[in-house]
Amino acid sequence: MNTFGKMFRMTTYGKSHGAEIGVIIDGCPSGLEVSLKEIQYEIDRRKPGQSLVTTQRKEKDKVEILNGLIDGKTIGKPIELRILNEDIDLEGYKELEYKPRPGHADFTCYKKYGDWYAFDKTGGRETACRVMAGAIAKKLLKKYAIDILAYSIEIAGIRSRKSYYKDFDLTKLERYKEIIESNPVRCIDEGAARKMENAIIKAKEERDSVGGIVEVIATRIPIGLGEPNYNKLSAALYFGFGSIPAVTGIHIGLFDRIRMHGSEINDRFYLKNGEVKTKTNYCGGILGGISNGMPIVASIGFKPTPSIAKEQHTVDLEKIEETTIKIKGRHDPCIVPRAVPVVEAMMSLTLADHMLLAGYIPKYL
């Protein structure tokens, strides 16, 4: 299935090693001002070849707007965005034909679809489509003062000393954004960022890879998004984040609360200027699958990139015999830094969808 969302829907198409990738966004209200520059900015944050800690595949990732906008505004019709692939190289995969890479989707895709190159369906390049659609969703949410911020909080076991639940100031989001974009691992803690970068480079030199965790925050969320029992906002976020390649774990709120007592983690209600707030936000802004007005906080774990250059054991599915492989080509030694804008995109897309479902956003702006 290539479509995500109920009212604010994106449908992705294309292949990592094909001519193009693209996305069609349906359900966006008319009258929203969107510039190509804004979309390109988000894509540039995700594109390959940014630093030594990412894949060295060279793609300009130049976004084209094909349909859905007139004079820089949405017109209520489907929006189509496209990127042409330039640095296509399947040579590194030919030696792997019928030899599934350990930890990768080669084996399951081949068995399901009967086509060796069906693994292209699961490749990380597809996430560029999500980021393009997410840029539209993020701009729509901005009209309602909703801000989205994601960053690396752990890579290769190195933990940031700053996160939402530790030494975080919601009034400094713009400053945090500057810090995040100033280092190649996209971490708020500049000291930890240097250690993370060194750990990734070390793994790369050892022909290996590392994983990590991205934390994402959405601020100024209205109360009432999501419905029990089968349209919970939390469930939609789990689905959205879980659809990102390489995601292995998702948690909303403070993960450590599973080890605490209820008396410790129950968020106490209080009144502030006549409005109900909570002193803490261990629940991550969602109660019973419904937003409670506090910031939504989630952490998403990413496994180490399975495509590594070390020799690994596998099976030749054509000859039906055990063998070994050495993977060539260009792969991220750690997917976490480039996953940050993808996580922001999936948060934005999910919230835009639920804002429309709940009637907070009209069809005409």
C-alpha positions as CSV (number, residue, x, y, z in Angstrom):
1,M,0.0,0.0,0.0
2,N,1.5,3.4,-1.0
3,T,-1.1,5.7,0.6
4,F,-1.0,7.2,4.1
5,G,-3.8,9.2,5.8
6,K,-7.5,9.5,5.7
7,M,-8.3,13.1,4.9
8,F,-4.8,14.5,4.4
9,R,-3.5,11.7,2.2
10,M,-0.2,11.2,0.5
11,T,0.5,8.5,-2.2
12,T,4.1,7.8,-3.1
13,Y,5.5,6.4,-6.3
14,G,8.7,5.7,-8.1
15,K,11.8,3.6,-7.2
16,S,15.2,4.3,-5.6
17,H,17.0,3.0,-8.7
18,G,14.4,4.1,-11.2
19,A,13.9,7.3,-13.2
20,E,12.1,9.3,-10.5
21,I,10.3,9.4,-7.2
22,G,7.2,11.4,-6.4
23,V,4.2,12.0,-4.2
24,I,0.6,13.1,-4.7
25,I,-1.0,14.9,-1.8
26,D,-4.8,14.9,-1.6
27,G,-7.0,16.7,0.9
28,C,-5.0,19.8,1.4
29,P,-7.2,22.9,1.8
30,S,-7.1,25.5,-0.9
31,G,-5.5,28.9,-0.2
32,L,-2.4,27.7,1.6
33,E,0.7,29.6,0.5
34,V,3.5,27.2,-0.3
35,S,6.8,28.0,-2.0
36,L,9.2,25.6,-3.8
37,K,12.0,27.0,-1.6
38,E,10.2,25.8,1.6
39,I,9.8,22.3,0.2
40,Q,13.4,22.2,-1.1
41,Y,14.7,23.2,2.3
42,E,13.2,20.2,3.9
43,I,14.4,17.9,1.2
44,D,18.0,19.3,1.5
45,R,18.0,18.3,5.1
46,R,17.3,14.7,4.1
47,K,19.3,14.3,0.9
48,P,22.4,12.0,0.7
49,G,26.0,13.1,0.6
50,Q,25.7,15.8,3.3
51,S,28.7,14.7,5.4
52,L,31.0,11.8,6.2
53,V,28.3,10.3,8.4
54,T,25.9,9.7,5.5
55,T,25.8,7.8,2.2
56,Q,27.9,9.3,-0.5
57,R,25.3,8.8,-3.2
58,K,25.2,12.1,-5.1
59,E,21.7,13.4,-5.8
60,K,20.7,17.0,-6.3
61,D,17.2,16.1,-5.1
62,K,15.7,19.0,-7.0
63,V,12.0,19.2,-6.3
64,E,9.5,19.9,-9.1
65,I,5.9,21.0,-8.6
66,L,3.8,19.4,-11.3
67,N,0.2,20.0,-10.2
68,G,-1.9,21.5,-7.4
69,L,-0.6,25.0,-7.0
70,I,-1.3,28.3,-8.8
71,D,0.7,31.4,-8.1
72,G,2.2,29.8,-5.0
73,K,-1.1,28.8,-3.4
74,T,-2.9,25.4,-3.2
75,I,-6.2,25.2,-5.1
76,G,-7.9,22.3,-3.3
77,K,-6.8,19.8,-6.0
78,P,-4.2,17.0,-5.6
79,I,-0.7,18.3,-5.3
80,E,2.0,16.4,-7.2
81,L,5.7,16.8,-6.4
82,R,8.6,14.9,-8.1
83,I,12.3,14.4,-7.9
84,L,14.3,12.9,-10.8
85,N,17.0,10.4,-9.8
86,E,20.4,11.1,-11.3
87,D,23.0,8.9,-9.5
88,I,21.6,5.5,-10.2
89,D,23.9,2.5,-9.7
90,L,22.6,-1.0,-9.7
91,E,26.0,-2.6,-10.4
92,G,26.7,-3.0,-6.7
93,Y,23.5,-5.1,-6.4
94,K,24.1,-7.5,-9.3
95,E,26.6,-9.5,-7.3
96,L,23.9,-9.8,-4.6
97,E,21.3,-11.3,-6.9
98,Y,19.5,-14.1,-5.1
99,K,21.8,-13.6,-2.1
100,P,19.7,-11.8,0.5
101,R,21.5,-9.3,2.7
102,P,21.2,-10.2,6.4
103,G,18.9,-7.8,8.3
104,H,17.5,-6.4,5.0
105,A,14.1,-7.0,3.3
106,D,15.7,-8.7,0.3
107,F,14.5,-12.2,1.4
108,T,11.0,-11.3,2.4
109,C,10.3,-9.2,-0.7
110,Y,11.7,-11.8,-3.0
111,K,9.5,-14.5,-1.4
112,K,6.4,-12.3,-1.4
113,Y,6.7,-10.7,-4.9
114,G,8.9,-13.2,-6.8
115,D,11.1,-10.4,-8.1
116,W,14.6,-10.0,-6.8
117,Y,14.6,-6.3,-7.2
118,A,11.4,-5.9,-5.2
119,F,13.6,-4.8,-2.3
120,D,13.6,-1.4,-3.9
121,K,10.1,-1.0,-2.5
122,T,11.6,-0.8,1.0
123,G,14.5,1.4,0.3
124,G,15.2,4.6,2.3
125,R,15.0,6.8,-0.8
126,E,11.2,6.6,-0.7
127,T,11.3,8.7,2.5
128,A,12.1,11.8,0.3
129,C,8.5,11.6,-0.9
130,R,7.3,11.7,2.8
131,V,9.5,14.7,3.4
132,M,8.0,16.6,0.4
133,A,4.5,15.9,1.6
134,G,5.5,16.6,5.1
135,A,6.7,20.1,4.1
136,I,3.1,20.9,2.9
137,A,1.7,19.4,6.1
138,K,4.1,21.4,8.3
139,K,3.2,24.6,6.5
140,L,-0.5,23.9,7.1
141,L,0.1,23.3,10.8
142,K,2.2,26.4,11.1
143,K,-1.0,28.4,10.3
144,Y,-2.4,27.1,13.5
145,A,0.8,27.8,15.5
146,I,1.8,24.2,15.7
147,D,5.6,23.6,15.6
148,I,7.4,20.4,15.0
149,L,11.0,19.7,16.1
150,A,13.0,16.4,15.9
151,Y,16.6,15.7,16.8
152,S,19.0,12.8,17.6
153,I,19.0,11.9,21.3
154,E,21.1,8.8,21.1
155,I,23.5,7.3,18.5
156,A,25.8,4.3,19.1
157,G,24.9,4.3,22.7
158,I,26.0,7.9,23.2
159,R,23.1,9.8,24.9
160,S,22.4,13.5,24.6
161,R,22.4,15.3,27.9
162,K,19.5,17.4,26.6
163,S,16.1,16.1,25.7
164,Y,12.5,17.0,26.2
165,Y,12.5,15.3,29.7
166,K,15.9,16.7,30.6
167,D,17.1,20.3,30.6
168,F,14.7,21.4,27.8
169,D,13.2,24.8,27.3
170,L,10.2,25.1,25.0
171,T,10.8,28.9,24.6
172,K,14.2,28.1,22.8
173,L,12.9,26.0,19.9
174,E,14.3,28.4,17.3
175,R,17.7,28.3,19.0
176,Y,17.5,24.5,19.2
177,K,16.8,24.3,15.5
178,E,20.0,26.3,14.7
179,I,22.1,24.0,16.9
180,I,20.5,20.8,15.3
181,E,21.2,22.0,11.8
182,S,24.8,23.1,12.7
183,N,26.1,19.6,13.3
184,P,26.0,16.5,11.0
185,V,24.3,14.2,13.5
186,R,21.5,16.7,14.3
187,C,21.8,16.7,18.1
188,I,21.0,19.5,20.5
189,D,23.8,18.6,22.8
190,E,26.9,19.9,20.9
191,G,29.3,17.9,23.1
192,A,27.4,14.6,22.6
193,A,27.1,15.5,18.9
194,R,30.9,15.4,18.4
195,K,31.1,12.0,20.2
196,M,28.2,10.7,18.0
197,E,29.9,11.8,14.9
198,N,33.2,10.1,15.8
199,A,31.4,6.9,16.7
200,I,29.7,6.8,13.2
201,I,33.0,7.5,11.4
202,K,34.7,4.8,13.5
203,A,31.9,2.3,12.5
204,K,32.2,3.3,8.9
205,E,36.0,2.7,9.0
206,E,35.3,-0.7,10.5
207,R,32.9,-1.4,7.6
208,D,30.0,-1.5,10.1
209,S,27.0,0.6,11.1
210,V,25.3,2.0,14.2
211,G,21.7,2.8,15.2
212,G,20.1,5.3,17.5
213,I,17.0,7.2,18.6
214,V,15.2,10.3,17.3
215,E,13.0,12.4,19.7
216,V,10.2,14.5,18.2
217,I,8.1,17.2,19.8
218,A,4.9,18.9,18.5
219,T,3.8,22.0,20.4
220,R,0.6,24.0,20.8
221,I,-1.6,21.0,20.0
222,P,-5.4,21.5,20.4
223,I,-7.3,19.3,22.9
224,G,-9.4,16.5,21.3
225,L,-7.4,15.1,18.4
226,G,-8.0,11.3,18.1
227,E,-10.9,9.1,19.0
228,P,-11.2,5.9,21.0
229,N,-11.0,3.0,20.3
230,Y,-9.7,2.5,16.8
231,N,-8.8,6.0,15.7
232,K,-6.5,6.9,18.5
233,L,-4.0,9.7,17.7
234,S,-1.3,7.6,19.5
235,A,-2.1,4.6,17.2
236,A,-1.9,6.8,14.1
237,L,1.5,8.1,15.2
238,Y,2.7,4.5,15.9
239,F,1.6,3.5,12.4
240,G,3.2,6.6,10.8
241,F,6.5,6.3,12.6
242,G,6.5,2.5,12.2
243,S,6.2,2.8,8.4
244,I,9.6,4.5,8.2
245,P,12.3,2.1,7.0
246,A,14.7,0.8,9.8
247,V,12.4,1.8,12.7
248,T,12.5,-0.8,15.4
249,G,10.8,0.9,18.4
250,I,8.4,3.7,19.1
251,H,7.4,5.2,22.5
252,I,5.1,8.2,23.2
253,G,5.9,10.0,26.5
254,L,8.6,9.2,29.0
255,F,9.8,5.7,28.4
256,D,11.1,5.3,32.0
257,R,7.6,5.6,33.4
258,I,7.1,1.8,32.7
259,R,9.6,1.3,35.6
260,M,7.9,3.8,38.0
261,H,4.9,3.9,40.2
262,G,1.6,5.4,39.2
263,S,1.9,8.0,42.0
264,E,5.2,9.1,40.3
265,I,4.2,9.3,36.7
266,N,0.5,10.5,36.8
267,D,0.6,14.0,35.4
268,R,-1.0,16.3,38.0
269,F,-3.7,18.7,36.7
270,Y,-3.7,22.4,37.6
271,L,-5.2,25.7,36.4
272,K,-3.3,28.3,34.5
273,N,-5.2,31.4,33.5
274,G,-8.4,29.4,33.7
275,E,-7.1,26.6,31.5
276,V,-6.4,23.1,32.6
277,K,-2.7,22.1,32.3
278,T,-0.5,19.3,33.7
279,K,2.5,20.0,35.9
280,T,4.5,17.3,34.0
281,N,4.0,15.6,30.7
282,Y,5.1,12.1,31.2
283,C,2.1,10.9,29.0
284,G,3.6,12.7,26.0
285,G,0.5,14.8,25.4
286,I,-2.0,12.0,24.7
287,L,-4.4,10.4,27.1
288,G,-6.8,7.6,26.0
289,G,-5.6,8.1,22.4
290,I,-6.8,11.8,22.6
291,S,-4.5,14.9,22.7
292,N,-4.7,16.7,26.0
293,G,-3.3,20.1,24.9
294,M,0.3,19.5,26.1
295,P,3.2,19.0,23.7
296,I,3.2,15.6,21.9
297,V,6.5,13.8,22.6
298,A,7.7,10.6,21.0
299,S,10.9,8.7,20.6
300,I,11.7,6.5,17.6
301,G,14.4,3.9,17.5
302,F,16.4,3.1,14.4
303,K,18.4,-0.1,13.9
304,P,21.9,0.0,12.5
305,T,21.9,0.1,8.7
306,P,21.9,-3.6,7.5
307,S,23.9,-2.9,4.4
308,I,27.5,-3.1,5.7
309,A,30.8,-3.9,3.9
310,K,31.9,-6.7,6.3
311,E,31.7,-10.2,5.0
312,Q,28.4,-11.8,6.1
313,H,26.9,-15.3,5.8
314,T,23.8,-15.8,3.7
315,V,22.1,-18.3,1.3
316,D,22.1,-18.3,-2.5
317,L,18.4,-18.7,-3.2
318,E,19.0,-19.8,-6.8
319,K,21.7,-22.5,-6.1
320,I,20.1,-23.4,-2.7
321,E,23.4,-23.3,-0.9
322,E,25.1,-21.4,1.9
323,T,27.5,-18.6,0.9
324,T,29.0,-15.3,2.0
325,I,28.6,-11.8,0.6
326,K,30.4,-8.4,0.8
327,I,28.1,-5.6,0.2
328,K,29.3,-2.8,-2.1
329,G,27.6,0.4,-3.0
330,R,26.8,3.5,-1.0
331,H,25.0,3.1,2.3
332,D,24.5,5.2,5.4
333,P,26.8,4.0,8.3
334,C,24.0,5.5,10.5
335,I,20.5,6.4,9.3
336,V,19.6,8.5,12.3
337,P,20.8,12.0,11.2
338,R,18.9,11.8,7.9
339,A,15.9,10.3,9.6
340,V,15.3,13.5,11.6
341,P,13.4,15.3,8.9
342,V,11.5,12.1,8.0
343,V,10.3,11.8,11.5
344,E,9.2,15.4,11.5
345,A,7.3,14.7,8.2
346,M,5.4,11.8,9.6
347,M,4.5,13.7,12.7
348,S,3.3,16.6,10.5
349,L,1.3,14.4,8.2
350,T,-0.4,12.6,11.0
351,L,-1.4,15.7,12.8
352,A,-2.6,17.5,9.7
353,D,-4.8,14.4,9.0
354,H,-6.3,14.5,12.5
355,M,-6.7,18.2,12.5
356,L,-8.9,17.8,9.4
357,L,-10.7,14.8,10.8
358,A,-11.5,16.8,14.0
359,G,-12.7,19.8,12.0
360,Y,-10.0,22.2,13.2
361,I,-9.1,23.0,9.6
362,P,-11.6,24.1,7.0
363,K,-11.5,23.1,3.3
364,Y,-10.9,26.7,2.3
365,L,-8.4,28.8,4.1
